[in-house]
Amino acid sequence: MPESKPFVTSVNAIAEELLDRARSHGSHRASRSLIPGKEHQLRQTLIALADGAELAEHEAPGEATLHVLSGRVGLTADGETTDLRAGDLAQIPLTRHSLRAQADTVLLLTAIPREFEGE
């Protein structure tokens, strides 16, 4: 079997680029998939939110976690807000939820989309 090299990327460099883009974009947010392709079950997406930016209430992508790499964000689900800071890792509830940046923030969303759950 041929040896394969591990996929390596600079999360910090991408995070800086995304945060610069979020600060200048009308939506005040930017994101990029780190491991692209629908054939992968595990999805990791870097999300940058400028201070005050929101991700309106939406469905959970499936089983997922949110790792705050820098900044602060409020995660609201079922009418209750949990404040997350750099270094925090939170399991995303499987209910509708929203996010609001309380400072310039970079998040790592890790998810197994619903179509892959139970395989």
C-alpha positions as CSV (number, residue, x, y, z in Angstrom):
1,M,0.0,0.0,0.0
2,P,1.4,3.4,-0.9
3,E,2.4,5.7,1.9
4,S,0.3,8.9,2.2
5,K,1.4,12.2,3.6
6,P,-0.7,13.8,6.3
7,F,-2.7,16.8,5.4
8,V,-1.1,19.8,7.1
9,T,-2.4,23.4,7.0
10,S,-1.6,26.6,8.9
11,V,-4.8,27.2,10.9
12,N,-3.3,30.5,12.3
13,A,-2.5,31.9,8.9
14,I,-6.0,31.0,7.6
15,A,-7.6,32.5,10.7
16,E,-5.8,35.8,10.3
17,E,-6.9,36.0,6.6
18,L,-10.5,35.1,7.4
19,L,-10.7,37.7,10.3
20,D,-9.3,40.4,7.9
21,R,-12.0,39.4,5.4
22,A,-14.8,39.4,8.0
23,R,-13.8,42.9,9.3
24,S,-14.3,44.3,5.8
25,H,-17.2,42.2,4.5
26,G,-20.8,43.5,4.9
27,S,-21.9,40.3,6.7
28,H,-18.9,40.7,9.2
29,R,-18.1,37.0,8.8
30,A,-16.0,34.7,6.7
31,S,-15.4,30.9,6.7
32,R,-13.4,28.2,4.9
33,S,-13.6,24.4,5.0
34,L,-10.2,23.0,6.0
35,I,-10.7,19.5,4.5
36,P,-12.9,20.0,1.5
37,G,-14.8,17.3,-0.3
38,K,-18.2,15.6,0.3
39,E,-16.5,12.2,0.6
40,H,-15.2,13.1,4.1
41,Q,-17.4,12.4,7.1
42,L,-15.7,14.7,9.5
43,R,-16.0,18.4,8.5
44,Q,-13.8,21.1,9.9
45,T,-14.6,24.7,9.1
46,L,-12.8,27.9,10.4
47,I,-15.3,30.7,11.0
48,A,-14.2,34.3,11.6
49,L,-16.7,36.8,13.1
50,A,-16.0,40.5,13.5
51,D,-17.1,42.0,16.8
52,G,-20.9,42.1,16.9
53,A,-21.5,39.7,14.0
54,E,-24.2,37.2,14.3
55,L,-25.1,33.8,12.9
56,A,-28.9,33.9,13.0
57,E,-30.7,30.9,14.5
58,H,-30.2,27.8,12.5
59,E,-30.4,24.0,12.7
60,A,-27.5,22.0,14.1
61,P,-25.4,20.5,11.3
62,G,-25.4,17.2,13.1
63,E,-23.1,16.1,15.9
64,A,-20.7,19.0,16.3
65,T,-18.3,20.9,18.5
66,L,-17.2,24.6,18.5
67,H,-13.7,25.4,19.6
68,V,-13.0,29.1,20.2
69,L,-9.5,29.8,18.9
70,S,-9.6,33.5,19.7
71,G,-12.1,36.1,20.9
72,R,-15.5,35.6,22.6
73,V,-18.8,34.4,21.4
74,G,-22.3,33.8,22.9
75,L,-23.9,30.5,21.9
76,T,-27.7,30.7,22.4
77,A,-30.0,27.7,22.4
78,D,-33.4,27.1,24.0
79,G,-33.4,30.7,25.2
80,E,-30.2,30.3,27.2
81,T,-26.8,31.9,26.2
82,T,-23.5,30.4,27.1
83,D,-20.5,32.7,26.8
84,L,-17.4,31.0,25.3
85,R,-13.9,32.4,25.4
86,A,-10.6,31.5,23.6
87,G,-9.6,28.0,24.5
88,D,-13.2,26.8,25.3
89,L,-14.6,23.8,23.5
90,A,-18.4,23.4,23.5
91,Q,-20.7,20.7,22.2
92,I,-23.3,22.3,19.9
93,P,-26.8,21.4,21.0
94,L,-28.9,19.4,18.5
95,T,-31.5,22.1,18.7
96,R,-31.8,25.4,16.8
97,H,-29.1,27.8,18.0
98,S,-27.4,31.1,17.2
99,L,-24.0,32.8,17.7
100,R,-23.1,36.4,18.4
101,A,-19.4,37.6,18.5
102,Q,-18.6,39.6,21.6
103,A,-15.2,40.5,20.1
104,D,-13.3,39.7,16.9
105,T,-13.5,35.9,17.1
106,V,-12.2,32.8,15.2
107,L,-14.0,29.5,15.7
108,L,-13.2,25.9,14.6
109,L,-16.5,24.1,13.8
110,T,-16.0,20.3,13.8
111,A,-19.0,18.3,12.6
112,I,-20.3,15.0,11.3
113,P,-23.2,16.0,9.1
114,R,-26.5,14.2,9.6
115,E,-26.1,12.2,6.4
116,F,-23.1,10.4,7.9
117,E,-24.4,9.9,11.4
118,G,-25.1,6.3,12.3
119,E,-22.8,4.8,9.6
